[in-house]
Amino acid sequence: MFTPHLSPLQARLLPYLAAGWSSKQIANELHLAERTVRDQTCRILYALALSNRTQVGMWAVVTRQVDIEHVRGLLLQQAPHMEWMGQP
């Protein structure tokens, strides 16, 4: 999803940030330079006046900028053995 406060690339990073992925993991998944992910994450923090990546993830979920099922899938992709919301 796109939000008027963020560029399309920044909006593309939101589900990964919400799922707690590191900059390196995001860069590998999206075929970007790790520096690009870090720089864009900093721009997101500034644009939204937030302090950390956790706040960005929470904002993205609460404001429905990301699909919660997409975030769930990313969580499971990162740790397929974990249970999420009571589902194996």
Residue, then its C-alpha position, 0 to 999 in steps of 0.5 A: m500500500f502507498t501512503p502519502h507520507l512515504s515513497p513507493l520504496q519506503a512503503r515497500l519496506l513497511p511489512y518487513l519492518a513490521a515483521g522485525w526483519s533486519s536491514k540485511q535481511i530486507a536488502n537480500e529479500l528485495h535485492l537492494a543494497e543494505r545501505t539503501v534499506r538503512d537510509q530509507t528506514c531513516r527517512i521513514l522515521y523522519a517522515l513519520a516523526l518516530s524514534n525506532r523501527t518498532q514504532v514504524g512497524m506498529w504504525a504500519v499495522v495500526t494505520r493499515q498501511v500493511d496487510i497483517e496477513h502479509v506481515r504474518g507470512l513474513l514472520l513465519q518465513q523468518a521463523p517457520h517454527m514459531e506460533w503466531m496468534g495461536q496458530p501453528 
